[in-house]
Amino acid sequence: MFAQQKDGVRKWLVVTLAILFMTGLSSLDAFAAEKISEMKVGVILPLSGPPAAMGIGGKQALETYFDHINARGGIKSLGGAKLKMILSDSTAKPDVGVTEAERLIVKDKIHVLIGCYQSGVTLPVSKVAQKYQLPMISFAGNSDKILQQGNDWIIRTGPWESGIAYARYVALETMNKQKKLNLKKVAVVYIDDEWGQSGERSVKALAPEFGCTIVASEPHPANISDFTSIVINLKKAAPDAIMLNTYAPQTLLFLKTKYELDLGGGVICVSGIQDPGFLPSAGKTAWHLFLVYVGGANILENKSAKVKELAAEYEKKYKESVFGEGASFGYQCGQALVVALEKAGTVEHNALMKALSTLKIPYSDLMTPYEIEISSDFLGMKGQNKKCIIPVAQVDEKLNIHFVSPPEKGYTAVWPVLKASEWK
């Protein structure tokens, strides 16, 4: 009887040990590099419509960066998987962006999504990513609202709109102190979409903090062809500074109309100004224009050899600066994805999203004037890069760009003379 019990215990031990052994092998296998042939990256950008220059710049940067990574062995933690970009044109329309996101996720079986430049497209597309629990990296899309929706499936490596508004006011305050001026009357001109509205809200909300008064607020439709009535209204309000939230084509038209109608006040704008061709197109209408500045060649002085190599590859291929706004956002999205993939070692959605949500990349390894540190709760936003400090710069009469505020790593602060009767 006792012998039979001992035999039973032995058999139980043998079976148990076998199960534990197999479980152990399975667990070890989970930590091995996941081997897939390609990592499918869905990218939704405006390749047509008013902001197409931004989308094309982003496409070029992502293509260049993915080719660079693939030529050097792909994603090591995924067994050398190659990055495959599946590109869609949002045509700058929210409904098209949503349709394309659904198609990329359901039909093309993408592993991650990058998009969509415009906040008005990014916001609804981010809800599609949330619906399918697919990791998403915001390509610009500055509206604070995008990261205030309780969405666990999106991060933003670039700036947020209220932060941009804050930087603009700091630049204005800096110029007031440096030149002993009192420029306090602010007007807002904005495109009537999610991004423009977000910019207007942020500029209005921060005005009291800097002792400023909003003297005019002028929305315009995306297809505007004449700023005359808006400029006439602004002349009546006589602002010291105009906060402009609109895209490059509309900015050019606004500056031309402002110049022709002799509207005073400096313009502090956001989009498209550092893109190749913008300042030559604007010419003298851009004198004393202030801009939120994503980057310039001088930041390469403090960057790693890899970043310098990437910049050279892009400029050789496209014969233009890598620091155009679209290209800059493209690179930071691509770099964030690759770092997260190498950290996660898997394309499993939860693990990849965790890697993105805890991302840290030092200044020297990025094609930006800031570093990346994604926060789970930064100013009420989940997934925001809390280290994204954007410099502000001024364009002088020779179309040279001088940095005003804040003087970030790699920049030498130059305090330009306002001239033009000190903006009056």
Contacts in CASP RR format, 6 or more apart in sequence:
PFRMAT RR
TARGET T0000
AUTHOR 0000-0000-0000
METHOD contacts of the structure
MODEL  1
MFAQQKDGVRKWLVVTLAILFMTGLSSLDAFAAEKISEMKVGVILPLSGP
PAAMGIGGKQALETYFDHINARGGIKSLGGAKLKMILSDSTAKPDVGVTE
AERLIVKDKIHVLIGCYQSGVTLPVSKVAQKYQLPMISFAGNSDKILQQG
NDWIIRTGPWESGIAYARYVALETMNKQKKLNLKKVAVVYIDDEWGQSGE
RSVKALAPEFGCTIVASEPHPANISDFTSIVINLKKAAPDAIMLNTYAPQ
TLLFLKTKYELDLGGGVICVSGIQDPGFLPSAGKTAWHLFLVYVGGANIL
ENKSAKVKELAAEYEKKYKESVFGEGASFGYQCGQALVVALEKAGTVEHN
ALMKALSTLKIPYSDLMTPYEIEISSDFLGMKGQNKKCIIPVAQVDEKLN
IHFVSPPEKGYTAVWPVLKASEWK
33 76 0 8 1.000
33 77 0 8 1.000
33 78 0 8 1.000
33 79 0 8 1.000
33 345 0 8 1.000
34 77 0 8 1.000
34 78 0 8 1.000
34 79 0 8 1.000
34 345 0 8 1.000
34 346 0 8 1.000
34 347 0 8 1.000
35 78 0 8 1.000
35 79 0 8 1.000
35 80 0 8 1.000
35 81 0 8 1.000
36 78 0 8 1.000
36 79 0 8 1.000
36 81 0 8 1.000
36 347 0 8 1.000
37 81 0 8 1.000
37 82 0 8 1.000
38 81 0 8 1.000
38 82 0 8 1.000
38 83 0 8 1.000
38 84 0 8 1.000
39 75 0 8 1.000
39 78 0 8 1.000
39 81 0 8 1.000
39 82 0 8 1.000
39 83 0 8 1.000
39 84 0 8 1.000
39 111 0 8 1.000
39 112 0 8 1.000
39 341 0 8 1.000
39 347 0 8 1.000
40 84 0 8 1.000
40 86 0 8 1.000
40 108 0 8 1.000
40 109 0 8 1.000
40 110 0 8 1.000
40 111 0 8 1.000
40 112 0 8 1.000
41 62 0 8 1.000
41 66 0 8 1.000
41 83 0 8 1.000
41 84 0 8 1.000
41 85 0 8 1.000
41 86 0 8 1.000
41 110 0 8 1.000
41 111 0 8 1.000
41 112 0 8 1.000
41 113 0 8 1.000
41 114 0 8 1.000
41 337 0 8 1.000
42 85 0 8 1.000
42 86 0 8 1.000
42 87 0 8 1.000
42 88 0 8 1.000
42 104 0 8 1.000
42 108 0 8 1.000
42 110 0 8 1.000
42 112 0 8 1.000
42 113 0 8 1.000
42 114 0 8 1.000
43 59 0 8 1.000
43 62 0 8 1.000
43 85 0 8 1.000
43 86 0 8 1.000
43 87 0 8 1.000
43 88 0 8 1.000
43 113 0 8 1.000
43 114 0 8 1.000
43 115 0 8 1.000
43 139 0 8 1.000
44 88 0 8 1.000
44 89 0 8 1.000
44 90 0 8 1.000
44 97 0 8 1.000
44 100 0 8 1.000
44 101 0 8 1.000
44 104 0 8 1.000
44 113 0 8 1.000
44 114 0 8 1.000
44 115 0 8 1.000
44 116 0 8 1.000
44 121 0 8 1.000
44 125 0 8 1.000
45 54 0 8 1.000
45 55 0 8 1.000
45 56 0 8 1.000
45 58 0 8 1.000
45 59 0 8 1.000
45 87 0 8 1.000
45 88 0 8 1.000
45 89 0 8 1.000
45 90 0 8 1.000
45 115 0 8 1.000
45 116 0 8 1.000
45 117 0 8 1.000
45 139 0 8 1.000
46 52 0 8 1.000
46 54 0 8 1.000
46 55 0 8 1.000
46 89 0 8 1.000
46 90 0 8 1.000
46 91 0 8 1.000
46 92 0 8 1.000
46 116 0 8 1.000
46 117 0 8 1.000
46 118 0 8 1.000
46 121 0 8 1.000
47 55 0 8 1.000
47 56 0 8 1.000
47 59 0 8 1.000
47 87 0 8 1.000
47 89 0 8 1.000
47 90 0 8 1.000
47 91 0 8 1.000
48 89 0 8 1.000
48 91 0 8 1.000
48 92 0 8 1.000
49 91 0 8 1.000
49 92 0 8 1.000
50 92 0 8 1.000
50 222 0 8 1.000
50 247 0 8 1.000
50 248 0 8 1.000
50 249 0 8 1.000
50 250 0 8 1.000
51 92 0 8 1.000
51 117 0 8 1.000
51 118 0 8 1.000
51 247 0 8 1.000
51 248 0 8 1.000
51 271 0 8 1.000
52 92 0 8 1.000
53 248 0 8 1.000
53 272 0 8 1.000
53 275 0 8 1.000
53 326 0 8 1.000
54 117 0 8 1.000
54 140 0 8 1.000
54 247 0 8 1.000
54 248 0 8 1.000
54 271 0 8 1.000
54 272 0 8 1.000
54 275 0 8 1.000
54 325 0 8 1.000
54 326 0 8 1.000
54 329 0 8 1.000
55 117 0 8 1.000
55 326 0 8 1.000
56 326 0 8 1.000
57 324 0 8 1.000
57 326 0 8 1.000
57 327 0 8 1.000
57 330 0 8 1.000
58 139 0 8 1.000
58 326 0 8 1.000
58 327 0 8 1.000
58 329 0 8 1.000
58 330 0 8 1.000
59 87 0 8 1.000
60 314 0 8 1.000
60 317 0 8 1.000
60 318 0 8 1.000
60 327 0 8 1.000
61 314 0 8 1.000
61 322 0 8 1.000
61 326 0 8 1.000
61 327 0 8 1.000
61 328 0 8 1.000
61 329 0 8 1.000
61 330 0 8 1.000
61 331 0 8 1.000
62 85 0 8 1.000
62 114 0 8 1.000
62 330 0 8 1.000
62 331 0 8 1.000
62 333 0 8 1.000
62 334 0 8 1.000
63 85 0 8 1.000
64 310 0 8 1.000
64 313 0 8 1.000
64 314 0 8 1.000
64 317 0 8 1.000
64 318 0 8 1.000
65 310 0 8 1.000
65 330 0 8 1.000
65 331 0 8 1.000
65 334 0 8 1.000
65 335 0 8 1.000
65 338 0 8 1.000
66 83 0 8 1.000
66 84 0 8 1.000
66 85 0 8 1.000
66 334 0 8 1.000
68 309 0 8 1.000
68 310 0 8 1.000
68 313 0 8 1.000
69 75 0 8 1.000
69 83 0 8 1.000
69 338 0 8 1.000
70 82 0 8 1.000
70 83 0 8 1.000
73 80 0 8 1.000
73 82 0 8 1.000
74 80 0 8 1.000
74 81 0 8 1.000
74 82 0 8 1.000
74 83 0 8 1.000
75 81 0 8 1.000
75 82 0 8 1.000
75 83 0 8 1.000
75 338 0 8 1.000
75 341 0 8 1.000
75 342 0 8 1.000
75 345 0 8 1.000
76 342 0 8 1.000
77 341 0 8 1.000
77 342 0 8 1.000
77 343 0 8 1.000
77 344 0 8 1.000
77 345 0 8 1.000
77 346 0 8 1.000
78 341 0 8 1.000
78 345 0 8 1.000
78 346 0 8 1.000
78 347 0 8 1.000
83 338 0 8 1.000
86 104 0 8 1.000
86 108 0 8 1.000
86 110 0 8 1.000
88 97 0 8 1.000
88 100 0 8 1.000
88 103 0 8 1.000
88 104 0 8 1.000
89 96 0 8 1.000
89 100 0 8 1.000
90 96 0 8 1.000
90 97 0 8 1.000
90 100 0 8 1.000
90 116 0 8 1.000
90 117 0 8 1.000
90 118 0 8 1.000
90 121 0 8 1.000
92 118 0 8 1.000
92 121 0 8 1.000
92 222 0 8 1.000
93 121 0 8 1.000
94 120 0 8 1.000
94 121 0 8 1.000
94 123 0 8 1.000
94 124 0 8 1.000
94 125 0 8 1.000
97 116 0 8 1.000
97 121 0 8 1.000
97 124 0 8 1.000
97 125 0 8 1.000
98 124 0 8 1.000
98 125 0 8 1.000
98 128 0 8 1.000
101 113 0 8 1.000
101 125 0 8 1.000
101 128 0 8 1.000
101 129 0 8 1.000
102 128 0 8 1.000
104 110 0 8 1.000
104 113 0 8 1.000
105 113 0 8 1.000
105 128 0 8 1.000
105 129 0 8 1.000
105 132 0 8 1.000
105 134 0 8 1.000
106 132 0 8 1.000
110 134 0 8 1.000
111 134 0 8 1.000
111 135 0 8 1.000
111 347 0 8 1.000
111 349 0 8 1.000
111 352 0 8 1.000
112 134 0 8 1.000
112 135 0 8 1.000
112 136 0 8 1.000
112 137 0 8 1.000
112 337 0 8 1.000
112 347 0 8 1.000
112 352 0 8 1.000
113 125 0 8 1.000
113 129 0 8 1.000
113 134 0 8 1.000
113 135 0 8 1.000
113 136 0 8 1.000
113 137 0 8 1.000
114 136 0 8 1.000
114 137 0 8 1.000
114 139 0 8 1.000
114 330 0 8 1.000
114 333 0 8 1.000
114 334 0 8 1.000
114 337 0 8 1.000
115 121 0 8 1.000
115 122 0 8 1.000
115 125 0 8 1.000
115 136 0 8 1.000
115 137 0 8 1.000
115 138 0 8 1.000
115 139 0 8 1.000
115 333 0 8 1.000
116 122 0 8 1.000
116 125 0 8 1.000
116 139 0 8 1.000
116 141 0 8 1.000
117 139 0 8 1.000
117 140 0 8 1.000
117 141 0 8 1.000
117 326 0 8 1.000
117 329 0 8 1.000
118 140 0 8 1.000
118 141 0 8 1.000
118 193 0 8 1.000
118 194 0 8 1.000
118 195 0 8 1.000
119 140 0 8 1.000
119 141 0 8 1.000
119 142 0 8 1.000
119 143 0 8 1.000
119 145 0 8 1.000
119 146 0 8 1.000
119 161 0 8 1.000
119 193 0 8 1.000
119 194 0 8 1.000
119 195 0 8 1.000
119 196 0 8 1.000
119 198 0 8 1.000
120 141 0 8 1.000
120 143 0 8 1.000
120 193 0 8 1.000
120 194 0 8 1.000
120 195 0 8 1.000
122 138 0 8 1.000
122 139 0 8 1.000
122 140 0 8 1.000
122 141 0 8 1.000
122 143 0 8 1.000
122 146 0 8 1.000
123 143 0 8 1.000
123 145 0 8 1.000
123 146 0 8 1.000
123 149 0 8 1.000
123 194 0 8 1.000
125 136 0 8 1.000
126 136 0 8 1.000
126 138 0 8 1.000
126 146 0 8 1.000
126 149 0 8 1.000
126 151 0 8 1.000
126 153 0 8 1.000
126 154 0 8 1.000
127 149 0 8 1.000
127 151 0 8 1.000
129 135 0 8 1.000
129 136 0 8 1.000
129 151 0 8 1.000
129 153 0 8 1.000
129 154 0 8 1.000
130 151 0 8 1.000
130 152 0 8 1.000
130 153 0 8 1.000
130 154 0 8 1.000
133 153 0 8 1.000
133 349 0 8 1.000
133 350 0 8 1.000
134 153 0 8 1.000
134 349 0 8 1.000
135 153 0 8 1.000
135 154 0 8 1.000
135 349 0 8 1.000
135 352 0 8 1.000
135 353 0 8 1.000
135 356 0 8 1.000
136 153 0 8 1.000
136 154 0 8 1.000
136 155 0 8 1.000
137 154 0 8 1.000
137 155 0 8 1.000
137 156 0 8 1.000
137 157 0 8 1.000
137 333 0 8 1.000
137 334 0 8 1.000
137 336 0 8 1.000
137 337 0 8 1.000
137 356 0 8 1.000
138 146 0 8 1.000
138 154 0 8 1.000
138 155 0 8 1.000
138 156 0 8 1.000
138 157 0 8 1.000
138 158 0 8 1.000
139 329 0 8 1.000
139 330 0 8 1.000
139 333 0 8 1.000
140 158 0 8 1.000
140 325 0 8 1.000
140 326 0 8 1.000
140 329 0 8 1.000
141 156 0 8 1.000
141 195 0 8 1.000
142 158 0 8 1.000
142 159 0 8 1.000
142 160 0 8 1.000
142 161 0 8 1.000
142 164 0 8 1.000
142 195 0 8 1.000
142 198 0 8 1.000
142 199 0 8 1.000
142 270 0 8 1.000
143 161 0 8 1.000
143 194 0 8 1.000
143 195 0 8 1.000
143 197 0 8 1.000
143 198 0 8 1.000
143 199 0 8 1.000
144 160 0 8 1.000
144 161 0 8 1.000
144 162 0 8 1.000
144 198 0 8 1.000
144 202 0 8 1.000
144 379 0 8 1.000
144 381 0 8 1.000
145 194 0 8 1.000
145 198 0 8 1.000
146 154 0 8 1.000
146 156 0 8 1.000
147 154 0 8 1.000
147 156 0 8 1.000
147 160 0 8 1.000
147 380 0 8 1.000
147 381 0 8 1.000
147 382 0 8 1.000
147 383 0 8 1.000
147 384 0 8 1.000
148 380 0 8 1.000
148 381 0 8 1.000
148 382 0 8 1.000
150 382 0 8 1.000
151 382 0 8 1.000
152 353 0 8 1.000
152 382 0 8 1.000
153 353 0 8 1.000
154 383 0 8 1.000
155 336 0 8 1.000
155 356 0 8 1.000
155 357 0 8 1.000
155 359 0 8 1.000
155 374 0 8 1.000
155 383 0 8 1.000
155 384 0 8 1.000
155 385 0 8 1.000
156 381 0 8 1.000
156 383 0 8 1.000
156 384 0 8 1.000
156 385 0 8 1.000
157 332 0 8 1.000
157 333 0 8 1.000
157 336 0 8 1.000
157 359 0 8 1.000
157 372 0 8 1.000
157 374 0 8 1.000
157 385 0 8 1.000
157 388 0 8 1.000
158 329 0 8 1.000
158 332 0 8 1.000
158 368 0 8 1.000
158 370 0 8 1.000
158 385 0 8 1.000
158 388 0 8 1.000
159 292 0 8 1.000
159 388 0 8 1.000
159 390 0 8 1.000
160 379 0 8 1.000
160 381 0 8 1.000
160 384 0 8 1.000
160 388 0 8 1.000
161 195 0 8 1.000
161 198 0 8 1.000
161 199 0 8 1.000
161 201 0 8 1.000
161 202 0 8 1.000
162 199 0 8 1.000
162 202 0 8 1.000
162 205 0 8 1.000
162 206 0 8 1.000
162 379 0 8 1.000
163 202 0 8 1.000
163 390 0 8 1.000
164 199 0 8 1.000
164 202 0 8 1.000
164 270 0 8 1.000
164 292 0 8 1.000
164 390 0 8 1.000
165 199 0 8 1.000
165 202 0 8 1.000
165 203 0 8 1.000
165 205 0 8 1.000
165 206 0 8 1.000
165 243 0 8 1.000
166 202 0 8 1.000
166 206 0 8 1.000
167 292 0 8 1.000
167 389 0 8 1.000
167 390 0 8 1.000
167 391 0 8 1.000
167 392 0 8 1.000
167 405 0 8 1.000
167 406 0 8 1.000
168 203 0 8 1.000
168 243 0 8 1.000
168 268 0 8 1.000
168 290 0 8 1.000
168 292 0 8 1.000
168 392 0 8 1.000
169 206 0 8 1.000
169 207 0 8 1.000
169 209 0 8 1.000
169 210 0 8 1.000
169 212 0 8 1.000
170 392 0 8 1.000
170 405 0 8 1.000
170 406 0 8 1.000
171 268 0 8 1.000
171 290 0 8 1.000
171 392 0 8 1.000
171 404 0 8 1.000
171 405 0 8 1.000
172 183 0 8 1.000
172 186 0 8 1.000
172 210 0 8 1.000
172 212 0 8 1.000
172 241 0 8 1.000
172 268 0 8 1.000
173 210 0 8 1.000
174 404 0 8 1.000
174 405 0 8 1.000
174 415 0 8 1.000
175 181 0 8 1.000
175 183 0 8 1.000
175 404 0 8 1.000
175 418 0 8 1.000
176 182 0 8 1.000
176 183 0 8 1.000
178 415 0 8 1.000
179 417 0 8 1.000
179 418 0 8 1.000
179 422 0 8 1.000
181 418 0 8 1.000
181 422 0 8 1.000
181 423 0 8 1.000
183 240 0 8 1.000
183 241 0 8 1.000
183 422 0 8 1.000
183 423 0 8 1.000
184 211 0 8 1.000
184 212 0 8 1.000
184 213 0 8 1.000
184 240 0 8 1.000
185 212 0 8 1.000
185 213 0 8 1.000
185 215 0 8 1.000
185 237 0 8 1.000
185 238 0 8 1.000
185 239 0 8 1.000
185 240 0 8 1.000
185 241 0 8 1.000
186 203 0 8 1.000
186 207 0 8 1.000
186 212 0 8 1.000
186 213 0 8 1.000
186 214 0 8 1.000
186 215 0 8 1.000
186 239 0 8 1.000
186 240 0 8 1.000
186 241 0 8 1.000
186 242 0 8 1.000
186 243 0 8 1.000
187 214 0 8 1.000
187 215 0 8 1.000
187 216 0 8 1.000
187 217 0 8 1.000
187 218 0 8 1.000
187 234 0 8 1.000
187 237 0 8 1.000
187 239 0 8 1.000
187 241 0 8 1.000
187 242 0 8 1.000
187 243 0 8 1.000
188 199 0 8 1.000
188 200 0 8 1.000
188 203 0 8 1.000
188 204 0 8 1.000
188 214 0 8 1.000
188 216 0 8 1.000
188 217 0 8 1.000
188 218 0 8 1.000
188 242 0 8 1.000
188 243 0 8 1.000
188 245 0 8 1.000
189 218 0 8 1.000
189 220 0 8 1.000
189 230 0 8 1.000
189 234 0 8 1.000
189 242 0 8 1.000
189 243 0 8 1.000
189 244 0 8 1.000
189 245 0 8 1.000
189 246 0 8 1.000
189 254 0 8 1.000
190 196 0 8 1.000
190 197 0 8 1.000
190 199 0 8 1.000
190 200 0 8 1.000
190 217 0 8 1.000
190 218 0 8 1.000
190 219 0 8 1.000
190 220 0 8 1.000
190 244 0 8 1.000
190 245 0 8 1.000
190 246 0 8 1.000
191 219 0 8 1.000
191 220 0 8 1.000
191 221 0 8 1.000
191 222 0 8 1.000
191 245 0 8 1.000
191 246 0 8 1.000
191 247 0 8 1.000
191 250 0 8 1.000
192 219 0 8 1.000
192 220 0 8 1.000
192 221 0 8 1.000
192 222 0 8 1.000
193 222 0 8 1.000
195 245 0 8 1.000
196 219 0 8 1.000
196 245 0 8 1.000
196 246 0 8 1.000
197 219 0 8 1.000
199 243 0 8 1.000
199 245 0 8 1.000
200 217 0 8 1.000
200 219 0 8 1.000
200 245 0 8 1.000
203 214 0 8 1.000
203 243 0 8 1.000
203 245 0 8 1.000
204 214 0 8 1.000
204 217 0 8 1.000
207 213 0 8 1.000
207 214 0 8 1.000
215 237 0 8 1.000
215 238 0 8 1.000
215 239 0 8 1.000
216 233 0 8 1.000
216 234 0 8 1.000
216 237 0 8 1.000
216 239 0 8 1.000
218 230 0 8 1.000
218 233 0 8 1.000
218 234 0 8 1.000
220 227 0 8 1.000
220 230 0 8 1.000
220 246 0 8 1.000
220 250 0 8 1.000
224 250 0 8 1.000
224 253 0 8 1.000
225 253 0 8 1.000
226 253 0 8 1.000
226 257 0 8 1.000
227 253 0 8 1.000
227 254 0 8 1.000
227 257 0 8 1.000
227 258 0 8 1.000
228 257 0 8 1.000
228 261 0 8 1.000
230 254 0 8 1.000
230 257 0 8 1.000
231 254 0 8 1.000
231 257 0 8 1.000
231 258 0 8 1.000
231 261 0 8 1.000
231 263 0 8 1.000
232 261 0 8 1.000
234 242 0 8 1.000
234 263 0 8 1.000
235 261 0 8 1.000
235 263 0 8 1.000
235 264 0 8 1.000
238 264 0 8 1.000
239 264 0 8 1.000
239 265 0 8 1.000
240 265 0 8 1.000
240 266 0 8 1.000
240 423 0 8 1.000
240 424 0 8 1.000
241 265 0 8 1.000
241 266 0 8 1.000
241 267 0 8 1.000
241 268 0 8 1.000
241 423 0 8 1.000
242 258 0 8 1.000
242 265 0 8 1.000
242 266 0 8 1.000
242 267 0 8 1.000
242 268 0 8 1.000
243 268 0 8 1.000
243 269 0 8 1.000
244 251 0 8 1.000
244 254 0 8 1.000
244 267 0 8 1.000
244 268 0 8 1.000
244 269 0 8 1.000
244 270 0 8 1.000
245 269 0 8 1.000
245 270 0 8 1.000
245 271 0 8 1.000
246 254 0 8 1.000
246 269 0 8 1.000
246 271 0 8 1.000
247 271 0 8 1.000
247 272 0 8 1.000
248 271 0 8 1.000
248 272 0 8 1.000
248 273 0 8 1.000
248 275 0 8 1.000
248 278 0 8 1.000
251 269 0 8 1.000
251 271 0 8 1.000
251 272 0 8 1.000
251 273 0 8 1.000
252 278 0 8 1.000
252 281 0 8 1.000
252 282 0 8 1.000
252 285 0 8 1.000
254 267 0 8 1.000
255 267 0 8 1.000
255 282 0 8 1.000
255 285 0 8 1.000
255 286 0 8 1.000
255 289 0 8 1.000
256 282 0 8 1.000
256 285 0 8 1.000
257 263 0 8 1.000
258 264 0 8 1.000
258 267 0 8 1.000
258 285 0 8 1.000
259 284 0 8 1.000
259 285 0 8 1.000
264 420 0 8 1.000
264 423 0 8 1.000
264 424 0 8 1.000
265 423 0 8 1.000
265 424 0 8 1.000
266 288 0 8 1.000
266 289 0 8 1.000
266 290 0 8 1.000
266 420 0 8 1.000
266 423 0 8 1.000
267 288 0 8 1.000
267 289 0 8 1.000
267 290 0 8 1.000
268 290 0 8 1.000
268 291 0 8 1.000
268 292 0 8 1.000
268 392 0 8 1.000
269 289 0 8 1.000
269 290 0 8 1.000
269 291 0 8 1.000
269 292 0 8 1.000
270 291 0 8 1.000
270 292 0 8 1.000
271 325 0 8 1.000
272 278 0 8 1.000
272 324 0 8 1.000
272 325 0 8 1.000
273 279 0 8 1.000
273 286 0 8 1.000
273 289 0 8 1.000
273 291 0 8 1.000
273 293 0 8 1.000
273 325 0 8 1.000
273 395 0 8 1.000
274 291 0 8 1.000
274 293 0 8 1.000
274 294 0 8 1.000
274 295 0 8 1.000
274 296 0 8 1.000
274 321 0 8 1.000
274 323 0 8 1.000
274 324 0 8 1.000
274 325 0 8 1.000
274 328 0 8 1.000
274 401 0 8 1.000
275 324 0 8 1.000
275 325 0 8 1.000
275 326 0 8 1.000
276 320 0 8 1.000
276 321 0 8 1.000
276 324 0 8 1.000
278 286 0 8 1.000
279 286 0 8 1.000
279 395 0 8 1.000
279 399 0 8 1.000
280 399 0 8 1.000
282 289 0 8 1.000
283 399 0 8 1.000
284 397 0 8 1.000
286 395 0 8 1.000
286 399 0 8 1.000
287 395 0 8 1.000
287 396 0 8 1.000
287 397 0 8 1.000
287 420 0 8 1.000
288 394 0 8 1.000
288 395 0 8 1.000
288 396 0 8 1.000
288 418 0 8 1.000
288 419 0 8 1.000
288 420 0 8 1.000
288 423 0 8 1.000
289 394 0 8 1.000
289 395 0 8 1.000
290 392 0 8 1.000
290 393 0 8 1.000
290 394 0 8 1.000
290 395 0 8 1.000
290 404 0 8 1.000
291 392 0 8 1.000
291 393 0 8 1.000
291 394 0 8 1.000
291 395 0 8 1.000
291 401 0 8 1.000
292 390 0 8 1.000
292 391 0 8 1.000
292 392 0 8 1.000
293 369 0 8 1.000
293 390 0 8 1.000
293 391 0 8 1.000
293 392 0 8 1.000
293 393 0 8 1.000
293 401 0 8 1.000
293 403 0 8 1.000
294 323 0 8 1.000
294 324 0 8 1.000
294 325 0 8 1.000
294 328 0 8 1.000
294 329 0 8 1.000
294 368 0 8 1.000
294 369 0 8 1.000
294 390 0 8 1.000
295 323 0 8 1.000
295 324 0 8 1.000
295 328 0 8 1.000
295 368 0 8 1.000
295 369 0 8 1.000
295 391 0 8 1.000
296 321 0 8 1.000
296 323 0 8 1.000
296 369 0 8 1.000
297 311 0 8 1.000
297 321 0 8 1.000
297 323 0 8 1.000
298 410 0 8 1.000
298 411 0 8 1.000
298 412 0 8 1.000
299 323 0 8 1.000
299 368 0 8 1.000
299 369 0 8 1.000
299 410 0 8 1.000
299 411 0 8 1.000
300 307 0 8 1.000
300 308 0 8 1.000
300 311 0 8 1.000
301 410 0 8 1.000
302 363 0 8 1.000
302 364 0 8 1.000
302 409 0 8 1.000
302 410 0 8 1.000
303 364 0 8 1.000
303 365 0 8 1.000
303 366 0 8 1.000
303 367 0 8 1.000
304 364 0 8 1.000
304 365 0 8 1.000
306 365 0 8 1.000
307 364 0 8 1.000
307 365 0 8 1.000
307 366 0 8 1.000
307 367 0 8 1.000
310 322 0 8 1.000
310 331 0 8 1.000
310 367 0 8 1.000
311 322 0 8 1.000
311 367 0 8 1.000
314 322 0 8 1.000
314 327 0 8 1.000
315 321 0 8 1.000
315 322 0 8 1.000
321 327 0 8 1.000
322 328 0 8 1.000
322 331 0 8 1.000
322 367 0 8 1.000
323 367 0 8 1.000
328 367 0 8 1.000
328 368 0 8 1.000
331 366 0 8 1.000
331 367 0 8 1.000
331 368 0 8 1.000
332 366 0 8 1.000
332 367 0 8 1.000
332 368 0 8 1.000
332 372 0 8 1.000
335 361 0 8 1.000
335 365 0 8 1.000
335 366 0 8 1.000
335 367 0 8 1.000
336 356 0 8 1.000
336 359 0 8 1.000
336 361 0 8 1.000
336 372 0 8 1.000
337 356 0 8 1.000
339 359 0 8 1.000
339 361 0 8 1.000
340 352 0 8 1.000
340 355 0 8 1.000
340 356 0 8 1.000
340 359 0 8 1.000
341 347 0 8 1.000
341 352 0 8 1.000
341 355 0 8 1.000
343 355 0 8 1.000
343 359 0 8 1.000
344 351 0 8 1.000
344 352 0 8 1.000
344 354 0 8 1.000
344 355 0 8 1.000
345 351 0 8 1.000
346 352 0 8 1.000
356 374 0 8 1.000
357 374 0 8 1.000
357 376 0 8 1.000
357 383 0 8 1.000
358 374 0 8 1.000
359 372 0 8 1.000
359 373 0 8 1.000
359 374 0 8 1.000
360 371 0 8 1.000
360 372 0 8 1.000
360 373 0 8 1.000
360 374 0 8 1.000
361 371 0 8 1.000
361 372 0 8 1.000
362 371 0 8 1.000
363 370 0 8 1.000
363 371 0 8 1.000
363 409 0 8 1.000
366 372 0 8 1.000
369 389 0 8 1.000
369 390 0 8 1.000
369 391 0 8 1.000
369 408 0 8 1.000
369 409 0 8 1.000
369 410 0 8 1.000
369 411 0 8 1.000
370 385 0 8 1.000
370 387 0 8 1.000
370 388 0 8 1.000
370 389 0 8 1.000
370 390 0 8 1.000
370 408 0 8 1.000
371 387 0 8 1.000
372 385 0 8 1.000
372 387 0 8 1.000
372 388 0 8 1.000
373 385 0 8 1.000
373 386 0 8 1.000
373 387 0 8 1.000
374 383 0 8 1.000
374 384 0 8 1.000
374 385 0 8 1.000
374 386 0 8 1.000
375 381 0 8 1.000
375 382 0 8 1.000
375 383 0 8 1.000
375 384 0 8 1.000
375 385 0 8 1.000
375 386 0 8 1.000
376 382 0 8 1.000
376 383 0 8 1.000
378 384 0 8 1.000
378 386 0 8 1.000
389 406 0 8 1.000
389 408 0 8 1.000
391 403 0 8 1.000
391 404 0 8 1.000
391 405 0 8 1.000
391 406 0 8 1.000
391 407 0 8 1.000
391 408 0 8 1.000
391 411 0 8 1.000
392 403 0 8 1.000
392 404 0 8 1.000
392 405 0 8 1.000
392 406 0 8 1.000
393 401 0 8 1.000
393 402 0 8 1.000
393 403 0 8 1.000
393 404 0 8 1.000
394 401 0 8 1.000
394 402 0 8 1.000
394 404 0 8 1.000
394 416 0 8 1.000
395 401 0 8 1.000
396 402 0 8 1.000
396 416 0 8 1.000
397 419 0 8 1.000
402 414 0 8 1.000
402 415 0 8 1.000
402 416 0 8 1.000
403 411 0 8 1.000
403 412 0 8 1.000
403 413 0 8 1.000
403 414 0 8 1.000
404 413 0 8 1.000
404 414 0 8 1.000
404 415 0 8 1.000
404 416 0 8 1.000
405 413 0 8 1.000
407 413 0 8 1.000
END
